[in-house]
Amino acid sequence: MARHLFVCTNTRASGKPACGLRGGELLVAAVQRVLLERGTPDVLVTPCACLGPCFDGPNAVVYPDAVWYGGLTATDAERLVDHLVDGVVLAERQIDRPGS
Ligand code: FES
């Protein structure tokens, strides 16, 4: 299955610790590096604006699985790519979908 990881790299959150200031950009770079190393053309990672649950950041979501992640760091890159490629969820970083 082709999966797509969206990582919040927002740097401006009103009164909140924005993901882009908490390592979101570093996480995107780390995931891109792992994707290049593994040669996985069917999956994507895209930086994006605020996903909503700012206090848990850096936050990310994988589609089409609709699995949400919070409190990520660049050290989670390998396991996020495991999710993108094999569907193995990084359970200890999973958070509830905002509004659920
Ligand atoms: S700043 Fe990342 S979810 Fe809001």
Backbone and ligand atoms as CSV (ligand in chain L), in Angstrom:
chain,resi,resn,atom,element,x,y,z
A,1,MET,N,N,0.844,-1.188,0.000
A,1,MET,CA,C,0.000,0.000,0.000
A,1,MET,C,C,0.883,1.243,0.000
A,2,ALA,N,N,0.549,2.222,-0.806
A,2,ALA,CA,C,1.277,3.485,-0.835
A,2,ALA,C,C,0.816,4.363,0.322
A,3,ARG,N,N,1.738,4.672,1.202
A,3,ARG,CA,C,1.387,5.507,2.361
A,3,ARG,C,C,2.082,6.854,2.260
A,4,HIS,N,N,1.491,7.822,2.979
A,4,HIS,CA,C,1.974,9.194,2.939
A,4,HIS,C,C,2.033,9.731,4.363
A,5,LEU,N,N,3.217,10.180,4.763
A,5,LEU,CA,C,3.427,10.754,6.090
A,5,LEU,C,C,3.437,12.270,5.980
A,6,PHE,N,N,2.575,12.906,6.755
A,6,PHE,CA,C,2.565,14.366,6.854
A,6,PHE,C,C,3.125,14.734,8.224
A,7,VAL,N,N,4.162,15.574,8.234
A,7,VAL,CA,C,4.803,15.990,9.478
A,7,VAL,C,C,4.601,17.487,9.659
A,8,CYS,N,N,4.081,17.875,10.799
A,8,CYS,CA,C,3.894,19.302,11.078
A,8,CYS,C,C,5.253,19.963,11.268
A,9,THR,N,N,5.481,21.007,10.494
A,9,THR,CA,C,6.700,21.802,10.645
A,9,THR,C,C,6.342,23.261,10.903
A,10,ASN,N,N,5.129,23.466,11.347
A,10,ASN,CA,C,4.644,24.811,11.648
A,10,ASN,C,C,5.551,25.478,12.686
A,11,THR,N,N,5.854,26.743,12.475
A,11,THR,CA,C,6.711,27.455,13.424
A,11,THR,C,C,5.961,28.541,14.194
A,12,ARG,N,N,4.689,28.722,13.862
A,12,ARG,CA,C,3.923,29.760,14.563
A,12,ARG,C,C,2.621,29.187,15.086
A,13,ALA,N,N,2.572,28.956,16.354
A,13,ALA,CA,C,1.330,28.526,16.985
A,13,ALA,C,C,1.061,29.502,18.118
A,14,SER,N,N,-0.070,30.109,18.095
A,14,SER,CA,C,-0.413,31.140,19.061
A,14,SER,C,C,-0.350,30.603,20.493
A,15,GLY,N,N,0.700,31.008,21.204
A,15,GLY,CA,C,0.846,30.608,22.590
A,15,GLY,C,C,1.153,29.141,22.797
A,16,LYS,N,N,1.462,28.426,21.717
A,16,LYS,CA,C,1.697,26.989,21.829
A,16,LYS,C,C,3.100,26.651,21.324
A,17,PRO,N,N,3.665,25.558,21.776
A,17,PRO,CA,C,4.997,25.145,21.298
A,17,PRO,C,C,4.893,24.491,19.922
A,18,ALA,N,N,5.120,25.250,18.884
A,18,ALA,CA,C,4.943,24.769,17.509
A,18,ALA,C,C,5.916,23.643,17.176
A,19,CYS,N,N,5.417,22.686,16.395
A,19,CYS,CA,C,6.195,21.496,16.050
A,19,CYS,C,C,7.494,21.828,15.317
A,20,GLY,N,N,7.451,22.859,14.476
A,20,GLY,CA,C,8.640,23.228,13.722
A,20,GLY,C,C,9.770,23.720,14.609
A,21,LEU,N,N,9.435,24.151,15.803
A,21,LEU,CA,C,10.451,24.604,16.756
A,21,LEU,C,C,10.832,23.500,17.727
A,22,ARG,N,N,10.195,22.364,17.584
A,22,ARG,CA,C,10.453,21.240,18.499
A,22,ARG,C,C,11.035,20.035,17.750
A,23,GLY,N,N,11.492,20.238,16.536
A,23,GLY,CA,C,12.161,19.146,15.833
A,23,GLY,C,C,11.442,18.613,14.613
A,24,GLY,N,N,10.340,19.245,14.214
A,24,GLY,CA,C,9.594,18.765,13.052
A,24,GLY,C,C,10.428,18.735,11.772
A,25,GLU,N,N,11.188,19.789,11.541
A,25,GLU,CA,C,12.029,19.841,10.332
A,25,GLU,C,C,13.107,18.760,10.377
A,26,LEU,N,N,13.696,18.560,11.541
A,26,LEU,CA,C,14.720,17.516,11.684
A,26,LEU,C,C,14.126,16.142,11.426
A,27,LEU,N,N,12.892,15.951,11.859
A,27,LEU,CA,C,12.224,14.668,11.637
A,27,LEU,C,C,11.980,14.427,10.153
A,28,VAL,N,N,11.500,15.436,9.444
A,28,VAL,CA,C,11.282,15.289,7.996
A,28,VAL,C,C,12.596,14.911,7.313
A,29,ALA,N,N,13.660,15.611,7.652
A,29,ALA,CA,C,14.959,15.320,7.035
A,29,ALA,C,C,15.409,13.898,7.349
A,30,ALA,N,N,15.197,13.459,8.579
A,30,ALA,CA,C,15.619,12.107,8.976
A,30,ALA,C,C,14.812,11.048,8.229
A,31,VAL,N,N,13.504,11.265,8.084
A,31,VAL,CA,C,12.669,10.299,7.351
A,31,VAL,C,C,13.078,10.281,5.877
A,32,GLN,N,N,13.319,11.443,5.305
A,32,GLN,CA,C,13.747,11.493,3.896
A,32,GLN,C,C,15.059,10.737,3.703
A,33,ARG,N,N,15.954,10.869,4.659
A,33,ARG,CA,C,17.245,10.188,4.579
A,33,ARG,C,C,17.042,8.661,4.607
A,34,VAL,N,N,16.180,8.197,5.487
A,34,VAL,CA,C,15.917,6.751,5.573
A,34,VAL,C,C,15.246,6.259,4.297
A,35,LEU,N,N,14.310,7.039,3.768
A,35,LEU,CA,C,13.635,6.638,2.522
A,35,LEU,C,C,14.642,6.517,1.380
A,36,LEU,N,N,15.565,7.441,1.307
A,36,LEU,CA,C,16.593,7.378,0.266
A,36,LEU,C,C,17.492,6.157,0.453
A,37,GLU,N,N,17.864,5.903,1.704
A,37,GLU,CA,C,18.741,4.757,1.997
A,37,GLU,C,C,18.066,3.449,1.625
A,38,ARG,N,N,16.774,3.359,1.885
A,38,ARG,CA,C,16.052,2.100,1.639
A,38,ARG,C,C,15.534,1.992,0.204
A,39,GLY,N,N,15.479,3.127,-0.504
A,39,GLY,CA,C,14.970,3.098,-1.866
A,39,GLY,C,C,13.513,2.694,-1.923
A,40,THR,N,N,12.660,3.455,-1.277
A,40,THR,CA,C,11.239,3.144,-1.173
A,40,THR,C,C,10.418,4.169,-1.943
A,41,PRO,N,N,10.223,3.934,-3.251
A,41,PRO,CA,C,9.576,4.942,-4.088
A,41,PRO,C,C,8.073,5.081,-3.878
A,42,ASP,N,N,7.429,4.105,-3.247
A,42,ASP,CA,C,5.966,4.135,-3.149
A,42,ASP,C,C,5.434,4.923,-1.968
A,43,VAL,N,N,6.313,5.450,-1.127
A,43,VAL,CA,C,5.841,6.183,0.039
A,43,VAL,C,C,6.376,7.615,-0.018
A,44,LEU,N,N,5.686,8.483,0.693
A,44,LEU,CA,C,6.019,9.901,0.649
A,44,LEU,C,C,6.074,10.474,2.055
A,45,VAL,N,N,6.881,11.534,2.224
A,45,VAL,CA,C,6.840,12.348,3.433
A,45,VAL,C,C,6.745,13.800,2.995
A,46,THR,N,N,5.840,14.535,3.634
A,46,THR,CA,C,5.600,15.922,3.261
A,46,THR,C,C,5.484,16.770,4.523
A,47,PRO,N,N,6.256,17.849,4.615
A,47,PRO,CA,C,6.052,18.776,5.718
A,47,PRO,C,C,4.719,19.491,5.529
A,48,CYS,N,N,4.082,19.829,6.628
A,48,CYS,CA,C,2.780,20.498,6.516
A,48,CYS,C,C,2.609,21.502,7.650
A,49,ALA,N,N,1.530,22.250,7.560
A,49,ALA,CA,C,1.196,23.230,8.586
A,49,ALA,C,C,0.560,22.523,9.779
A,50,CYS,N,N,0.089,23.311,10.717
A,50,CYS,CA,C,-0.435,22.806,11.987
A,50,CYS,C,C,-1.500,21.728,11.773
A,51,LEU,N,N,-1.322,20.616,12.479
A,51,LEU,CA,C,-2.287,19.513,12.411
A,51,LEU,C,C,-3.307,19.579,13.540
A,52,GLY,N,N,-3.067,20.418,14.515
A,52,GLY,CA,C,-4.067,20.599,15.570
A,52,GLY,C,C,-3.585,20.381,16.985
A,53,PRO,N,N,-3.056,19.197,17.334
A,53,PRO,CA,C,-2.707,18.931,18.738
A,53,PRO,C,C,-1.310,19.434,19.091
A,54,CYS,N,N,-1.112,20.746,19.046
A,54,CYS,CA,C,0.231,21.341,19.095
A,54,CYS,C,C,1.040,20.939,20.325
A,55,PHE,N,N,0.392,20.774,21.472
A,55,PHE,CA,C,1.139,20.512,22.692
A,55,PHE,C,C,1.838,19.151,22.675
A,56,ASP,N,N,1.425,18.270,21.777
A,56,ASP,CA,C,2.028,16.941,21.708
A,56,ASP,C,C,3.166,16.857,20.705
A,57,GLY,N,N,3.500,17.950,20.033
A,57,GLY,CA,C,4.397,17.903,18.900
A,57,GLY,C,C,5.826,17.538,19.215
A,58,PRO,N,N,6.572,17.267,18.150
A,58,PRO,CA,C,6.162,17.260,16.747
A,58,PRO,C,C,5.135,16.157,16.435
A,59,ASN,N,N,4.116,16.559,15.713
A,59,ASN,CA,C,3.031,15.651,15.369
A,59,ASN,C,C,3.097,15.265,13.898
A,60,ALA,N,N,2.486,14.113,13.602
A,60,ALA,CA,C,2.458,13.633,12.229
A,60,ALA,C,C,1.264,12.709,12.064
A,61,VAL,N,N,0.891,12.466,10.819
A,61,VAL,CA,C,-0.191,11.537,10.534
A,61,VAL,C,C,0.159,10.754,9.267
A,62,VAL,N,N,-0.215,9.487,9.276
A,62,VAL,CA,C,0.021,8.620,8.123
A,62,VAL,C,C,-1.322,8.311,7.477
A,63,TYR,N,N,-1.409,8.580,6.190
A,63,TYR,CA,C,-2.588,8.228,5.401
A,63,TYR,C,C,-2.192,7.222,4.337
A,64,PRO,N,N,-3.116,6.328,3.953
A,64,PRO,CA,C,-4.543,6.330,4.278
A,64,PRO,C,C,-4.898,5.664,5.597
A,65,ASP,N,N,-3.912,5.277,6.414
A,65,ASP,CA,C,-4.216,4.577,7.661
A,65,ASP,C,C,-4.898,5.468,8.690
A,66,ALA,N,N,-4.701,6.803,8.583
A,66,ALA,CA,C,-5.214,7.760,9.568
A,66,ALA,C,C,-4.683,7.448,10.961
A,67,VAL,N,N,-3.396,7.122,11.037
A,67,VAL,CA,C,-2.708,6.905,12.316
A,67,VAL,C,C,-1.970,8.185,12.660
A,68,TRP,N,N,-2.252,8.696,13.863
A,68,TRP,CA,C,-1.662,9.953,14.309
A,68,TRP,C,C,-0.525,9.681,15.288
A,69,TYR,N,N,0.510,10.515,15.196
A,69,TYR,CA,C,1.660,10.397,16.082
A,69,TYR,C,C,1.952,11.729,16.753
A,70,GLY,N,N,2.449,11.654,17.993
A,70,GLY,CA,C,2.861,12.849,18.721
A,70,GLY,C,C,4.158,12.602,19.457
A,71,GLY,N,N,4.814,13.693,19.827
A,71,GLY,CA,C,6.055,13.592,20.588
A,71,GLY,C,C,7.162,12.896,19.838
A,72,LEU,N,N,7.174,13.062,18.526
A,72,LEU,CA,C,8.176,12.390,17.697
A,72,LEU,C,C,9.521,13.088,17.776
A,73,THR,N,N,10.582,12.322,17.503
A,73,THR,CA,C,11.912,12.894,17.351
A,73,THR,C,C,12.549,12.271,16.107
A,74,ALA,N,N,13.670,12.831,15.712
A,74,ALA,CA,C,14.369,12.297,14.532
A,74,ALA,C,C,14.766,10.837,14.736
A,75,THR,N,N,14.907,10.424,15.970
A,75,THR,CA,C,15.292,9.029,16.230
A,75,THR,C,C,14.156,8.052,15.910
A,76,ASP,N,N,12.957,8.568,15.687
A,76,ASP,CA,C,11.818,7.717,15.311
A,76,ASP,C,C,11.750,7.481,13.803
A,77,ALA,N,N,12.663,8.057,13.043
A,77,ALA,CA,C,12.564,8.007,11.579
A,77,ALA,C,C,12.534,6.586,11.027
A,78,GLU,N,N,13.404,5.726,11.515
A,78,GLU,CA,C,13.463,4.351,10.997
A,78,GLU,C,C,12.124,3.651,11.196
A,79,ARG,N,N,11.562,3.806,12.375
A,79,ARG,CA,C,10.304,3.099,12.677
A,79,ARG,C,C,9.121,3.739,11.965
A,80,LEU,N,N,9.171,5.027,11.712
A,80,LEU,CA,C,8.113,5.649,10.901
A,80,LEU,C,C,8.165,5.114,9.475
A,81,VAL,N,N,9.361,4.905,8.976
A,81,VAL,CA,C,9.479,4.327,7.637
A,81,VAL,C,C,8.994,2.878,7.646
A,82,ASP,N,N,9.211,2.154,8.753
A,82,ASP,CA,C,8.637,0.811,8.875
A,82,ASP,C,C,7.123,0.867,8.713
A,83,HIS,N,N,6.519,1.874,9.326
A,83,HIS,CA,C,5.067,2.029,9.178
A,83,HIS,C,C,4.714,2.317,7.719
A,84,LEU,N,N,5.432,3.238,7.104
A,84,LEU,CA,C,5.123,3.613,5.718
A,84,LEU,C,C,5.252,2.426,4.768
A,85,VAL,N,N,6.233,1.590,5.010
A,85,VAL,CA,C,6.514,0.484,4.088
A,85,VAL,C,C,5.694,-0.764,4.438
A,86,ASP,N,N,5.659,-1.106,5.729
A,86,ASP,CA,C,5.057,-2.388,6.137
A,86,ASP,C,C,3.769,-2.252,6.941
A,87,GLY,N,N,3.417,-1.017,7.325
A,87,GLY,CA,C,2.196,-0.819,8.108
A,87,GLY,C,C,2.350,-1.106,9.584
A,88,VAL,N,N,3.601,-1.208,10.057
A,88,VAL,CA,C,3.842,-1.490,11.474
A,88,VAL,C,C,3.757,-0.183,12.260
A,89,VAL,N,N,2.729,-0.065,13.090
A,89,VAL,CA,C,2.485,1.181,13.826
A,89,VAL,C,C,3.478,1.322,14.975
A,90,LEU,N,N,3.978,2.535,15.142
A,90,LEU,CA,C,4.878,2.889,16.246
A,90,LEU,C,C,3.993,3.217,17.455
A,91,ALA,N,N,3.563,2.184,18.150
A,91,ALA,CA,C,2.482,2.298,19.130
A,91,ALA,C,C,2.782,3.297,20.242
A,92,GLU,N,N,4.026,3.366,20.699
A,92,GLU,CA,C,4.318,4.231,21.837
A,92,GLU,C,C,4.276,5.718,21.488
A,93,ARG,N,N,4.204,6.028,20.210
A,93,ARG,CA,C,4.085,7.446,19.808
A,93,ARG,C,C,2.700,7.767,19.233
A,94,GLN,N,N,1.844,6.776,19.207
A,94,GLN,CA,C,0.523,6.997,18.621
A,94,GLN,C,C,-0.328,7.848,19.562
A,95,ILE,N,N,-1.069,8.777,18.971
A,95,ILE,CA,C,-1.993,9.626,19.726
A,95,ILE,C,C,-3.374,9.528,19.072
A,96,ASP,N,N,-4.371,9.987,19.830
A,96,ASP,CA,C,-5.722,9.998,19.276
A,96,ASP,C,C,-5.846,11.045,18.174
A,97,ARG,N,N,-6.662,10.741,17.230
A,97,ARG,CA,C,-6.973,11.712,16.186
A,97,ARG,C,C,-7.622,12.930,16.839
A,98,PRO,N,N,-7.180,14.146,16.499
A,98,PRO,CA,C,-7.804,15.328,17.091
A,98,PRO,C,C,-9.313,15.317,16.856
A,99,GLY,N,N,-10.056,15.618,17.914
A,99,GLY,CA,C,-11.506,15.663,17.802
A,99,GLY,C,C,-12.182,14.322,17.998
A,100,SER,N,N,-11.399,13.273,18.234
A,100,SER,CA,C,-12.032,11.951,18.399
A,100,SER,C,C,-12.271,11.662,19.866
L,1,FES,S1,S,2.103,23.324,15.551
L,1,FES,FE1,FE,2.194,21.207,15.045
L,1,FES,S2,S,0.223,20.472,15.411
L,1,FES,FE2,FE,0.064,22.595,15.747
